[in-house]
Amino acid sequence: MNATPKWIYGTAWKEQATKDLVLKALKSGFRAIDTANQRKHYFEAAVGDALTASGIDRSNLFLQSKFTFRPSQDDRLPYKPDASVREQVEQSFASSLQHLGTDYLDALLLHGPLFGEGLCNDDLEAWSAMEAIYHSGRVKAIGVSNFSASQLEDLNHHSATRPAWVQNRCFAITGWDRDVRQVCQRHGIGYQGFSLLTANPAVSQQPAFQAIVAKTGLTPAQVIFQSAKRMKILPLTGTSSPGHMLEDLACNRVTLTEDDVTIVENILLSE
């Protein structure tokens, strides 16, 4: 799939239900799937089983995985622990292709920097290895996850290839990750937001938000997801409910006003 997806189905924390839920997501209409070669939180091979069982042509899918450093893995490593970072990236990527039954990915993300502040040599070595995979044509785009605005600027400064994507947990109390989104807008980087619902339970309790729900007849989730899209956030949802899958995909069934979106974007900033 060459076009930018409008939705991504996230597969974290689903364990033995992964194959069944990915199949349900595909049946509901999702065509972009996010996973990671991190067995601690993802079951990437089961995602691949679902893709095979679905019978959907590879050209109609957007498949995204991640390289995860050793400290965020358990003992089920997709690479040799004594290998160099560059070798680990290549081994993890080759394993992802095997898991997913494909010879290329649409996106490969660095799952997060090693430390909370700044970038270290291992971060830059991993990115350089990802750049090599990108230039080989085996992945259509590379990006990062769980990066701060300053880390993203650092990566832009130190790398030959700017990330095409940033994927972050998105908190309303920070203006839906406004600082990072502003860096993305300056550099032409796509922004993927996850935990839009679970990270923001206070949003649905705000009277101004409840008024939008009442006025439009949209569900609270639909208001958040449509607002996110209008803020140029590509939303991930990992719902396990087929009903919610369909509702999420239909979040634009009633159009929010610009004022509605502004209210949602700033809903918790005055708290």
Sine and cosine of phi, psi and omega as CSV:
sin_phi,cos_phi,sin_psi,cos_psi,sin_omega,cos_omega
0.00,0.00,0.86,-0.52,-0.03,-1.00
-1.00,-0.01,-0.50,0.87,-0.06,-1.00
-0.96,0.29,0.50,-0.87,0.09,-1.00
-0.92,0.40,0.78,-0.62,-0.01,-1.00
-0.93,0.38,0.38,-0.93,0.06,-1.00
-0.99,-0.11,-0.28,0.96,0.00,-1.00
-0.54,-0.84,0.44,-0.90,0.17,-0.99
-0.75,-0.66,0.71,-0.71,0.11,-0.99
-1.00,-0.07,0.84,-0.55,-0.03,-1.00
-1.00,-0.06,0.64,-0.77,-0.16,-0.99
-0.90,-0.43,0.25,0.97,0.00,-1.00
-0.93,0.36,0.53,-0.85,0.18,-0.98
0.88,0.47,0.54,0.84,-0.03,-1.00
-0.94,-0.34,-0.27,0.96,0.10,-0.99
0.73,0.69,-0.82,-0.58,-0.12,-0.99
-0.94,0.35,-0.24,0.97,0.04,-1.00
-1.00,0.06,-0.03,1.00,-0.13,-0.99
-0.84,0.54,-0.79,0.61,-0.06,-1.00
-0.86,0.51,-0.74,0.68,-0.04,-1.00
-0.89,0.46,-0.68,0.73,-0.05,-1.00
-0.95,0.32,-0.61,0.79,0.06,-1.00
-0.90,0.43,-0.65,0.76,0.06,-1.00
-0.88,0.48,-0.67,0.74,0.03,-1.00
-0.91,0.42,-0.63,0.78,0.03,-1.00
-0.90,0.44,-0.69,0.72,0.03,-1.00
-0.90,0.44,-0.65,0.76,0.03,-1.00
-0.90,0.44,-0.56,0.83,0.01,-1.00
-0.95,0.31,-0.39,0.92,0.03,-1.00
0.78,-0.63,-0.09,1.00,0.06,-1.00
-0.92,0.39,0.64,-0.77,0.06,-1.00
-0.79,-0.62,-0.03,1.00,0.07,-1.00
-0.90,-0.43,0.79,-0.62,-0.08,-1.00
-0.82,-0.58,0.76,-0.65,0.04,-1.00
-0.95,-0.30,0.73,-0.68,0.08,-1.00
-0.56,-0.83,-0.17,-0.99,0.04,-1.00
-0.40,-0.92,0.50,-0.87,0.07,-1.00
-1.00,0.03,0.90,0.44,-0.04,-1.00
-0.66,-0.75,1.00,-0.01,-0.13,-0.99
-0.89,0.45,-0.32,0.95,0.03,-1.00
-0.85,0.52,-0.61,0.80,-0.07,-1.00
-0.82,-0.57,-0.17,0.99,-0.04,-1.00
-0.72,-0.69,0.41,-0.91,0.09,-1.00
-0.85,-0.52,0.97,0.24,-0.15,-0.99
-0.88,0.48,-0.62,0.78,-0.01,-1.00
-0.89,0.45,-0.56,0.83,0.04,-1.00
-0.94,0.33,-0.51,0.86,0.13,-0.99
-0.87,0.49,-0.70,0.71,0.03,-1.00
-0.88,0.47,-0.63,0.78,0.05,-1.00
-0.87,0.49,-0.65,0.76,0.01,-1.00
-0.92,0.40,-0.66,0.76,0.01,-1.00
-0.88,0.48,-0.68,0.73,0.02,-1.00
-0.90,0.43,-0.71,0.71,-0.04,-1.00
-0.92,0.40,-0.45,0.89,-0.06,-1.00
-0.94,0.34,-0.50,0.87,-0.04,-1.00
0.96,0.27,0.11,0.99,-0.01,-1.00
-0.96,0.27,0.71,-0.70,-0.02,-1.00
-0.89,0.45,0.67,-0.74,-0.04,-1.00
-0.82,0.57,-0.57,0.82,-0.05,-1.00
-0.91,0.41,-0.27,0.96,0.00,-1.00
-0.99,-0.15,0.16,0.99,-0.06,-1.00
-0.88,-0.48,0.50,-0.86,0.17,-0.99
-0.91,-0.41,0.93,-0.37,-0.06,-1.00
-0.92,-0.38,0.79,-0.61,-0.07,-1.00
-0.77,-0.64,0.77,-0.64,0.09,-1.00
-0.75,-0.66,-0.06,-1.00,-0.11,-0.99
-0.62,-0.78,0.50,-0.87,0.22,-0.98
-1.00,-0.10,0.77,-0.64,-0.07,-1.00
-0.87,-0.49,0.80,-0.60,0.02,-1.00
-0.90,0.44,0.38,-0.93,-0.06,-1.00
-0.80,0.60,-0.69,0.72,-0.05,-1.00
-0.87,0.49,-0.35,0.94,0.00,-1.00
-0.98,-0.21,0.18,0.98,0.05,-1.00
-0.97,-0.26,0.28,-0.96,0.26,-0.97
-0.99,-0.14,-0.41,-0.91,-0.07,-1.00
-0.98,0.22,-0.16,0.99,-0.03,-1.00
-1.00,0.02,0.96,0.28,-0.13,-0.99
-0.99,0.14,0.59,-0.81,0.10,-1.00
-1.00,-0.02,0.25,0.97,0.00,-1.00
-0.43,-0.90,0.23,-0.97,0.03,-1.00
-0.97,0.25,0.79,-0.61,-0.10,-1.00
-0.90,0.43,-0.40,0.91,-0.01,-1.00
-1.00,-0.09,0.06,1.00,0.03,-1.00
-0.97,0.26,0.34,-0.94,0.09,-1.00
-0.93,0.38,0.31,-0.95,0.02,-1.00
-0.85,0.53,-0.68,0.73,0.01,-1.00
-0.86,0.51,-0.69,0.72,0.01,-1.00
-0.93,0.38,-0.61,0.79,0.02,-1.00
-0.89,0.45,-0.65,0.76,0.04,-1.00
-0.88,0.48,-0.72,0.69,-0.01,-1.00
-0.91,0.42,-0.67,0.74,0.01,-1.00
-0.91,0.41,-0.67,0.75,0.03,-1.00
-0.90,0.44,-0.67,0.74,0.00,-1.00
-0.90,0.43,-0.70,0.71,0.02,-1.00
-0.88,0.48,-0.62,0.79,0.05,-1.00
-0.91,0.41,-0.64,0.77,0.04,-1.00
-0.88,0.47,-0.69,0.73,0.03,-1.00
-0.86,0.51,-0.66,0.75,0.01,-1.00
-0.92,0.40,-0.72,0.70,0.02,-1.00
-0.84,0.55,-0.68,0.74,-0.14,-0.99
-1.00,-0.03,-0.06,1.00,0.06,-1.00
0.90,0.44,0.68,0.73,-0.05,-1.00
-0.63,-0.78,0.29,-0.96,0.05,-1.00
-0.96,-0.29,0.11,0.99,0.10,-0.99
-0.39,-0.92,0.36,-0.93,0.14,-0.99
-0.91,-0.41,0.45,-0.89,0.10,-1.00
-0.98,0.18,-0.51,0.86,0.04,-1.00
-0.45,-0.89,0.62,-0.78,0.12,-0.99
-0.80,-0.60,0.81,-0.59,-0.04,-1.00
-0.92,-0.39,0.58,-0.82,0.24,-0.97
-0.98,0.20,0.87,-0.48,-0.25,-0.97
-0.92,0.39,-0.25,0.97,0.04,-1.00
0.31,-0.95,0.45,-0.89,0.09,-1.00
-0.94,0.34,0.33,-0.95,-0.03,-1.00
-0.93,0.38,-0.50,0.86,-0.07,-1.00
-0.80,-0.60,0.31,-0.95,-0.07,-1.00
-0.95,0.32,-0.41,0.91,0.00,-1.00
-0.80,-0.60,0.64,-0.77,0.07,-1.00
0.93,0.36,0.00,-1.00,0.06,-1.00
-0.85,-0.52,0.59,-0.80,0.02,-1.00
-0.94,-0.34,0.06,-1.00,-0.03,-1.00
-0.86,0.50,-0.60,0.80,0.01,-1.00
-0.91,0.42,-0.61,0.80,0.07,-1.00
-0.86,0.51,-0.73,0.68,-0.04,-1.00
-0.94,0.34,-0.55,0.84,0.05,-1.00
-0.93,0.38,-0.66,0.75,0.04,-1.00
-0.88,0.47,-0.68,0.73,-0.01,-1.00
-0.91,0.43,-0.64,0.77,0.04,-1.00
-0.88,0.47,-0.63,0.78,0.04,-1.00
-0.91,0.41,-0.61,0.79,0.04,-1.00
-0.92,0.38,-0.60,0.80,0.07,-1.00
-0.87,0.50,-0.65,0.76,0.01,-1.00
-0.90,0.44,-0.65,0.76,0.06,-1.00
-0.89,0.45,-0.68,0.74,0.03,-1.00
-0.86,0.51,-0.73,0.69,-0.03,-1.00
-0.94,0.35,-0.34,0.94,0.06,-1.00
-0.98,0.22,-0.21,0.98,0.01,-1.00
1.00,0.04,0.07,1.00,-0.03,-1.00
-1.00,0.08,-0.14,0.99,0.13,-0.99
-0.64,-0.77,0.65,-0.76,-0.09,-1.00
-0.99,0.14,-0.42,0.91,-0.02,-1.00
-0.40,-0.92,0.48,-0.88,0.07,-1.00
-0.82,-0.57,0.43,-0.90,-0.04,-1.00
-0.31,-0.95,-0.21,-0.98,-0.06,-1.00
-0.70,-0.72,0.29,-0.96,0.04,-1.00
-0.69,-0.72,0.52,-0.85,0.07,-1.00
0.88,0.48,0.65,0.76,0.03,-1.00
-0.97,-0.26,0.62,-0.79,0.14,-0.99
-0.99,0.14,0.16,-0.99,0.02,-1.00
-0.88,0.48,-0.68,0.74,-0.04,-1.00
-0.93,0.36,-0.61,0.79,0.05,-1.00
-0.91,0.41,-0.60,0.80,0.03,-1.00
-0.92,0.40,-0.67,0.75,0.06,-1.00
-0.89,0.45,-0.65,0.76,0.03,-1.00
-0.87,0.49,-0.69,0.72,-0.01,-1.00
-0.90,0.44,-0.67,0.74,0.05,-1.00
-0.85,0.52,-0.60,0.80,-0.06,-1.00
-0.96,0.28,-0.57,0.82,-0.14,-0.99
-0.99,-0.14,-0.10,1.00,-0.11,-0.99
-0.91,-0.42,0.43,-0.90,0.04,-1.00
-0.98,0.18,-0.48,0.88,-0.03,-1.00
-0.89,-0.45,0.88,-0.48,0.05,-1.00
-0.95,0.31,0.54,-0.84,0.06,-1.00
-0.90,0.44,0.61,-0.79,0.09,-1.00
-1.00,0.09,-0.42,0.91,-0.08,-1.00
-0.68,-0.73,0.54,-0.84,0.28,-0.96
-0.83,-0.56,0.73,-0.68,0.06,-1.00
-0.84,-0.54,0.90,-0.44,-0.05,-1.00
-0.75,-0.66,0.43,-0.90,0.24,-0.97
-0.92,0.38,0.71,-0.70,-0.25,-0.97
-0.90,-0.44,0.94,-0.35,-0.05,-1.00
-0.97,-0.23,0.77,-0.64,0.03,-1.00
-0.90,0.43,-0.50,0.86,-0.05,-1.00
-0.92,0.39,-0.28,0.96,0.09,-1.00
-0.97,-0.26,0.36,0.93,-0.06,-1.00
0.94,0.35,0.58,0.82,-0.03,-1.00
0.85,0.53,0.80,0.60,0.05,-1.00
0.86,0.51,0.70,0.72,-0.12,-0.99
-0.85,0.52,-0.66,0.75,-0.04,-1.00
-0.86,0.50,-0.71,0.71,0.00,-1.00
-0.93,0.36,-0.65,0.76,0.00,-1.00
-0.89,0.45,-0.56,0.83,0.03,-1.00
-0.92,0.39,-0.63,0.78,0.08,-1.00
-0.89,0.45,-0.67,0.74,0.03,-1.00
-0.86,0.51,-0.69,0.73,-0.03,-1.00
-0.91,0.41,-0.60,0.80,0.01,-1.00
-0.92,0.40,-0.54,0.84,-0.12,-0.99
-0.95,-0.32,0.11,0.99,0.03,-1.00
0.94,0.35,0.59,0.81,-0.02,-1.00
-0.98,-0.21,0.70,-0.71,0.06,-1.00
-0.97,0.25,0.58,-0.82,-0.03,-1.00
-0.90,-0.44,0.84,-0.55,0.09,-1.00
-0.95,-0.30,0.78,-0.62,-0.01,-1.00
-0.93,-0.37,0.76,-0.65,0.09,-1.00
-0.86,-0.50,0.26,-0.97,-0.08,-1.00
0.87,0.49,0.52,0.86,-0.02,-1.00
-0.87,0.49,-0.52,0.85,0.03,-1.00
-1.00,-0.06,-0.79,0.61,-0.14,-0.99
-0.93,0.37,-0.46,0.89,0.01,-1.00
-0.99,0.10,-0.07,1.00,-0.16,-0.99
-0.70,-0.71,0.78,0.63,-0.03,-1.00
-0.90,0.44,-0.42,0.91,-0.04,-1.00
-0.94,0.33,-0.36,0.93,-0.07,-1.00
-0.87,0.50,-0.72,0.70,-0.08,-1.00
-0.93,0.36,-0.18,0.98,0.02,-1.00
-1.00,-0.01,-0.11,0.99,-0.05,-1.00
-0.98,0.18,0.76,-0.65,-0.01,-1.00
-0.82,0.57,-0.63,0.78,-0.01,-1.00
-0.90,0.43,-0.59,0.81,0.04,-1.00
-0.94,0.33,-0.69,0.73,0.02,-1.00
-0.87,0.49,-0.55,0.83,0.02,-1.00
-0.92,0.39,-0.60,0.80,0.04,-1.00
-0.91,0.41,-0.68,0.73,0.03,-1.00
-0.87,0.50,-0.72,0.70,-0.03,-1.00
-0.91,0.41,-0.63,0.77,-0.05,-1.00
-0.94,0.35,-0.65,0.76,-0.12,-0.99
-1.00,-0.03,-0.44,0.90,-0.12,-0.99
0.98,0.20,0.06,1.00,0.10,-0.99
-0.97,0.26,0.42,-0.91,0.12,-0.99
-0.96,0.28,0.35,-0.94,0.08,-1.00
-0.81,0.58,-0.65,0.76,0.02,-1.00
-0.89,0.45,-0.66,0.75,0.00,-1.00
-0.90,0.43,-0.61,0.79,0.04,-1.00
-0.90,0.44,-0.70,0.71,0.01,-1.00
-0.90,0.43,-0.71,0.70,-0.06,-1.00
-0.93,0.38,-0.66,0.75,0.03,-1.00
-0.92,0.40,-0.64,0.77,0.04,-1.00
-0.88,0.48,-0.67,0.74,0.03,-1.00
-0.86,0.52,-0.72,0.69,0.01,-1.00
-0.87,0.50,-0.64,0.76,-0.01,-1.00
-0.93,0.36,-0.38,0.93,0.07,-1.00
-1.00,0.02,0.18,0.98,-0.02,-1.00
0.92,0.40,0.53,0.85,0.13,-0.99
-0.99,-0.17,0.83,-0.56,0.12,-0.99
-0.99,0.10,0.92,-0.38,-0.14,-0.99
-0.99,0.10,0.63,-0.78,0.24,-0.97
-0.98,-0.19,0.64,-0.77,0.20,-0.98
-0.75,-0.66,0.65,-0.76,0.02,-1.00
-0.88,-0.47,0.42,0.91,-0.06,-1.00
-0.83,0.56,0.57,-0.82,0.06,-1.00
-0.98,-0.18,0.07,1.00,-0.02,-1.00
-0.99,-0.17,0.87,-0.49,0.06,-1.00
-0.85,0.53,-0.57,0.83,0.04,-1.00
-0.90,0.44,-0.68,0.74,0.03,-1.00
-0.94,0.35,-0.54,0.84,0.08,-1.00
-0.84,0.54,-0.74,0.67,-0.01,-1.00
-0.92,0.39,-0.65,0.76,0.03,-1.00
-0.89,0.46,-0.69,0.73,-0.01,-1.00
-0.87,0.49,-0.72,0.70,-0.01,-1.00
-0.90,0.44,-0.38,0.93,-0.01,-1.00
-0.98,-0.17,0.42,0.91,-0.10,-0.99
-0.91,0.41,-0.29,0.96,-0.01,-1.00
-0.99,-0.10,0.25,0.97,-0.10,-0.99
-0.91,0.42,-0.42,0.91,0.18,-0.98
-0.80,-0.59,0.77,-0.64,-0.10,-1.00
-0.99,0.12,0.80,-0.59,0.09,-1.00
-0.96,0.28,0.49,-0.87,0.10,-0.99
-0.98,0.19,0.26,-0.97,0.07,-1.00
-0.87,0.50,-0.61,0.79,0.03,-1.00
-0.90,0.44,-0.64,0.77,0.04,-1.00
-0.86,0.52,-0.73,0.68,-0.03,-1.00
-0.90,0.44,-0.65,0.76,0.03,-1.00
-0.88,0.47,-0.66,0.75,0.03,-1.00
-0.88,0.48,-0.72,0.69,-0.02,-1.00
-0.91,0.41,-0.65,0.76,-0.05,-1.00
-0.89,0.45,-0.52,0.85,-0.08,-1.00
-0.94,-0.35,0.28,0.96,-0.23,-0.97
-0.87,0.50,-0.57,0.82,-0.05,-1.00
-0.92,-0.40,0.05,1.00,-0.09,-1.00
-0.93,0.36,-0.41,0.91,-0.02,-1.00
-1.00,0.00,-0.02,1.00,-0.05,-1.00
-0.93,0.36,0.00,0.00,0.00,0.00
